[in-house]
Amino acid sequence: MNPLAALGGLGRAVLSLLATFGKVGIFAVDAISHIFRPPFYPREFFVALMNVGWLSLPVVGLTAIFTGGALALQIYAGGARFNAEAVVPQIVAIGMVRELGPVLVGLMIAARVTSSIAAEIATMKVTEQIDALVTLSTHPMKYLTAPRVLAALITVPLLVGIGDVIGIAGGYVVATENLGFNAATYLQNTVNFLETKDIVSSLVKGAAFGLIAAIMGCYYGMNSGRGAQGVGRATKSSVESAAIMILAANFILTGVFFSV
C-alpha cells in the first residue's frame, strides 16, 4: 500500500473529525443562545420536560437500585479478602454519587432521550415539517431545539440526584437485609463520609450530560439524511456520539473536581 495514500486517508479522517467537532460546537452555541432570546414556546418546553424528566424516572430508578445493590455485594466480597467489609457504606455512597450515578443516568438518557429526539426531528425533516415551520416564520432552532436543551439541562441533574439516592438505598437494602449491617450505623457512615463537593460534582455532571444528550439528539436530527435510512443513521449516530462525549466529559469533570 502506498504510504502517502495511507497518510492522506488518515489526514482526511482527522480533518473530517475536526470539522464535525466545529459544526457541533457552533450548533451548541446557537442552541444555547436561543434559550435566552424570545419568542419562547412554553408548551414545547413542558412537553420536553415530561419526556426527558418524568418519563425517564422508571428506567433511572431501576438502573440505580440494581447498580447500588450489586455494588454493595461486590464491595463486601472484595473487602472480605482484606477483612475490610465495614467499608461497604462509604464506598457505595462515594461510588454512586461521584461516578456511577451520574454516568449511568447520563447513558440511560443518551439511550432513551437522545435517540427519541434525533428520531423525532429527523422524521420531521424527512416529512418536510421543518420546512413548514420555516414557511410559517418559526425558527426551527427556537421551536425544536431550545425547549429540549433547556428541559435536559434542568431535569437531568434532578434525575442524577434521584438516581444517587435510589442507588444508595439499593446498597442499604442489600447490606442490611443480606449482609448483616446495622441499619442506623450504615446510614450514619453514609452521611458522614459524603462531602458537599461530592454532591455538587454529581449535579454538575448531570447538567453537562443532559446538555450533551440534548445537543447530540437535536444536531443529528437536524442534519439527518433523507428517507428511512437517514432517520436510522441519525438516531444511531446521535446515541453513539452522546455516549462517547458523556464518558469523555465525565473524565474531564472528575479531573477538575478531584485532581490532587
C-alpha positions as CSV (number, residue, x, y, z in Angstrom):
1,M,0.0,0.0,0.0
2,N,1.2,3.5,-0.8
3,P,2.4,5.2,2.4
4,L,1.4,8.6,1.0
5,A,-2.1,7.3,0.2
6,A,-2.5,5.9,3.8
7,L,-1.2,9.2,5.2
8,G,-3.7,11.1,3.0
9,G,-6.5,8.9,4.2
10,L,-5.6,9.5,7.8
11,G,-5.4,13.2,7.3
12,R,-8.8,13.3,5.6
13,A,-10.3,11.4,8.6
14,V,-8.8,13.8,11.1
15,L,-9.9,16.8,9.2
16,S,-13.4,15.4,8.9
17,L,-13.5,14.7,12.6
18,L,-12.3,18.3,13.4
19,A,-14.9,19.7,11.0
20,T,-17.6,17.7,12.8
21,F,-16.5,19.0,16.2
22,G,-16.6,22.5,14.8
23,K,-20.1,22.1,13.5
24,V,-21.3,20.6,16.7
25,G,-19.7,23.4,18.7
26,I,-21.3,26.1,16.5
27,F,-24.7,24.3,16.8
28,A,-24.4,24.0,20.6
29,V,-23.7,27.7,21.0
30,D,-26.5,28.6,18.6
31,A,-29.0,26.3,20.5
32,I,-28.0,27.7,23.9
33,S,-28.2,31.3,22.7
34,H,-31.8,30.7,21.5
35,I,-32.8,29.7,25.1
36,F,-32.5,33.3,26.3
37,R,-34.0,35.1,23.2
38,P,-37.7,35.5,22.6
39,P,-40.1,34.2,21.3
40,F,-40.5,31.4,23.8
41,Y,-42.6,28.3,23.4
42,P,-43.6,27.2,27.0
43,R,-45.8,24.4,25.7
44,E,-43.0,22.7,23.8
45,F,-40.8,23.2,26.9
46,F,-43.2,21.5,29.3
47,V,-43.7,18.6,26.8
48,A,-39.9,18.2,26.7
49,L,-39.8,18.4,30.5
50,M,-42.2,15.5,30.8
51,N,-40.4,13.4,28.1
52,V,-36.9,14.0,29.4
53,G,-37.6,14.0,33.1
54,W,-40.8,12.3,34.3
55,L,-40.9,9.6,31.8
56,S,-37.2,8.7,32.4
57,L,-37.7,8.1,36.1
58,P,-38.6,4.4,35.8
59,V,-35.5,3.4,33.8
60,V,-33.3,5.7,36.0
61,G,-34.7,4.2,39.2
62,L,-34.4,0.6,38.2
63,T,-30.8,1.1,36.9
64,A,-29.8,2.9,40.1
65,I,-31.3,0.4,42.6
66,F,-29.8,-2.7,40.9
67,T,-26.4,-1.0,40.5
68,G,-26.4,0.1,44.2
69,G,-27.3,-3.4,45.3
70,A,-24.7,-5.1,43.1
71,L,-22.1,-2.6,44.2
72,A,-22.7,-3.4,47.8
73,L,-22.3,-7.2,47.1
74,Q,-19.1,-6.7,45.1
75,I,-17.5,-4.4,47.7
76,Y,-18.4,-6.8,50.5
77,A,-17.0,-9.7,48.6
78,G,-13.8,-7.8,47.8
79,G,-13.4,-6.3,51.2
80,A,-13.8,-9.7,52.9
81,R,-10.4,-10.7,51.4
82,F,-8.7,-8.0,53.5
83,N,-11.1,-8.0,56.5
84,A,-12.5,-4.6,55.3
85,E,-16.2,-5.5,55.0
86,A,-17.1,-2.4,57.1
87,V,-16.3,0.0,54.2
88,V,-19.3,-1.0,52.2
89,P,-21.5,2.0,53.1
90,Q,-18.7,4.5,52.4
91,I,-17.7,3.0,49.1
92,V,-21.3,2.6,47.9
93,A,-22.0,6.2,48.7
94,I,-18.9,7.7,47.1
95,G,-19.1,5.3,44.1
96,M,-22.8,6.1,43.4
97,V,-22.5,9.9,43.9
98,R,-19.2,10.6,42.3
99,E,-19.3,8.2,39.3
100,L,-21.9,5.5,38.8
101,G,-24.9,7.7,39.5
102,P,-24.1,10.5,37.0
103,V,-22.6,8.2,34.3
104,L,-25.3,5.6,34.3
105,V,-28.1,8.2,34.3
106,G,-26.3,10.1,31.5
107,L,-26.0,6.9,29.4
108,M,-29.7,6.0,30.1
109,I,-30.7,9.5,29.0
110,A,-28.5,9.1,25.9
111,A,-30.2,5.7,25.1
112,R,-33.7,6.9,25.7
113,V,-33.9,10.7,25.2
114,T,-31.1,11.3,22.6
115,S,-32.4,8.6,20.3
116,S,-36.0,9.9,20.7
117,I,-35.1,13.5,20.0
118,A,-33.0,12.5,16.9
119,A,-35.6,10.2,15.5
120,E,-38.4,12.8,16.0
121,I,-36.6,15.7,14.5
122,A,-35.1,13.6,11.7
123,T,-38.6,12.3,10.8
124,M,-39.9,15.9,10.8
125,K,-37.1,16.8,8.4
126,V,-37.9,13.9,6.1
127,T,-41.6,14.7,6.0
128,E,-40.7,18.4,5.4
129,Q,-42.4,19.6,8.7
130,I,-39.2,21.6,9.4
131,D,-39.6,23.4,6.1
132,A,-43.2,24.1,7.0
133,L,-42.0,25.7,10.2
134,V,-39.7,28.0,8.3
135,T,-42.6,28.8,5.9
136,L,-44.6,29.9,9.0
137,S,-41.8,32.1,10.1
138,T,-41.0,29.9,13.1
139,H,-37.3,29.3,13.7
140,P,-36.6,25.5,14.0
141,M,-33.8,26.0,16.4
142,K,-36.0,28.0,18.7
143,Y,-39.1,25.8,18.4
144,L,-37.5,22.4,18.4
145,T,-34.0,22.6,19.9
146,A,-34.1,25.3,22.6
147,P,-37.0,23.7,24.6
148,R,-35.4,20.3,24.6
149,V,-32.0,21.6,25.5
150,L,-33.4,23.6,28.4
151,A,-35.5,20.7,29.6
152,A,-32.5,18.4,29.6
153,L,-30.3,21.0,31.4
154,I,-32.9,21.3,34.2
155,T,-34.1,17.7,34.6
156,V,-31.0,15.5,34.2
157,P,-29.3,16.9,37.3
158,L,-32.5,16.2,39.2
159,L,-32.6,12.6,37.8
160,V,-28.9,12.2,38.8
161,G,-29.8,13.3,42.4
162,I,-32.7,10.9,42.5
163,G,-30.6,8.1,41.0
164,D,-27.9,8.7,43.6
165,V,-30.4,8.4,46.4
166,I,-32.0,5.3,44.9
167,G,-28.6,3.7,44.3
168,I,-27.5,4.3,47.9
169,A,-30.9,2.9,49.0
170,G,-30.3,-0.2,47.0
171,G,-27.0,-0.8,48.6
172,Y,-28.6,-0.1,52.0
173,V,-31.3,-2.7,51.5
174,V,-28.8,-5.4,50.3
175,A,-26.3,-4.6,53.2
176,T,-28.9,-4.6,55.9
177,E,-31.0,-7.5,54.7
178,N,-28.4,-9.8,53.3
179,L,-25.0,-8.8,54.7
180,G,-25.9,-8.2,58.3
181,F,-25.2,-4.5,58.6
182,N,-26.9,-2.4,61.3
183,A,-29.3,0.0,59.6
184,A,-28.6,3.1,61.7
185,T,-24.8,2.6,61.5
186,Y,-25.0,2.1,57.8
187,L,-26.9,5.4,57.3
188,Q,-24.6,7.3,59.7
189,N,-21.5,6.1,57.9
190,T,-23.0,7.1,54.6
191,V,-23.9,10.6,55.8
192,N,-20.5,11.2,57.5
193,F,-18.5,10.1,54.5
194,L,-20.1,12.2,51.8
195,E,-18.9,15.7,51.3
196,T,-20.6,18.7,49.7
197,K,-18.1,18.6,46.8
198,D,-19.2,15.0,46.0
199,I,-22.8,16.1,45.7
200,V,-22.0,19.3,43.7
201,S,-19.8,17.3,41.3
202,S,-22.6,14.8,40.7
203,L,-25.2,17.6,39.9
204,V,-22.7,19.5,37.7
205,K,-22.0,16.3,35.8
206,G,-25.8,15.7,35.4
207,A,-26.2,19.2,33.9
208,A,-23.3,18.6,31.5
209,F,-24.5,15.2,30.5
210,G,-28.1,16.4,29.9
211,L,-26.7,19.2,27.7
212,I,-24.7,16.8,25.7
213,A,-27.6,14.3,25.3
214,A,-30.0,17.0,24.0
215,I,-27.5,18.7,21.8
216,M,-26.5,15.5,20.1
217,G,-30.1,14.4,19.5
218,C,-31.0,17.8,18.0
219,Y,-27.8,18.1,15.9
220,Y,-28.1,14.7,14.3
221,G,-31.9,15.1,13.8
222,M,-31.4,18.5,12.1
223,N,-28.7,17.1,9.9
224,S,-30.2,13.7,9.0
225,G,-30.3,12.3,5.5
226,R,-33.4,11.7,3.6
227,G,-35.6,8.6,3.9
228,A,-35.9,5.9,6.4
229,Q,-32.1,5.1,6.2
230,G,-31.3,8.8,7.0
231,V,-33.5,8.7,10.1
232,G,-32.0,5.4,11.3
233,R,-28.4,6.6,10.7
234,A,-29.1,9.9,12.6
235,T,-30.6,8.0,15.5
236,K,-27.7,5.6,15.7
237,S,-25.0,8.3,15.3
238,S,-26.7,10.5,18.0
239,V,-26.6,7.8,20.6
240,E,-23.0,6.8,19.9
241,S,-21.8,10.4,19.9
242,A,-23.7,11.2,23.1
243,A,-22.4,8.2,24.9
244,I,-18.8,8.8,23.9
245,M,-19.0,12.5,24.8
246,I,-20.6,11.8,28.1
247,L,-17.8,9.4,29.1
248,A,-15.2,11.9,27.9
249,A,-16.9,14.8,29.8
250,N,-17.0,12.6,32.9
251,F,-13.3,12.0,32.8
252,I,-12.6,15.8,32.4
253,L,-15.0,16.8,35.1
254,T,-13.7,14.2,37.5
255,G,-10.2,15.6,36.9
256,V,-11.5,19.1,37.6
257,F,-13.2,18.3,40.8
258,F,-10.9,15.6,42.3
259,S,-7.5,16.2,40.9
260,V,-4.9,16.1,43.6
